Amino acid sequence: MADADQLGTYRRKRDFAKTPEPAGEAAAFGPEPIFVVQKHRASHLHYDFRLEIEGVLASWAVPKSPSTNPADKRLAMRVEDHPLDYASFEGTIPEGEYGAGVVIVWDAGFYRNVTEHKGKPRSMTEGLEEGYLRLELLGKKLRGVYSLARFGRDAQERRWLLAKSRDEYADDSRDITAEEPQSVLSGKTIEEM
Ligand code: MN
């Protein structure tokens, strides 16, 4: 479970009397850690990439969407940890609230941590601190190994790069977010939500 401090920033930014987003009460889903990608049409359209780590969803905002092409290095801005029950949230955050706009669950599934550093396996927590993660995604849309690498050495630095690694799921001929715009929960696109 997340301790109260870990979700402090998330809770301070939101008024739960006004937004339908969860305040965050859920415990872990199961033995396999989950990931989720939410498409969020706020002031700027972006994709929120979230990984279950130690009872919360570590989160990055990806302005240009995830890609299946290893040549695409996508900027991923680390944002505040979100509660686990955020993973199934879709709907409309009202005008005037933080992140106002429409959210759909664009992809969801499980992941395996395959992070190594100097030949040794690393936990997700170590990888977050060291600024390098390798993940095998088992989603409905995103599959195979992705890396997340932080710019620079400063742990406060919020800029990371999300990239597909070369494996059998890499595909430079697809635009997966354009081909499959719909929610994996409701089947709705962001326009239909
Ligand atoms: Mn967002």
Residues whose N, C-alpha, C, O or C-beta is under 5 A from the ligand:
A	BS01	MN	H40 D48
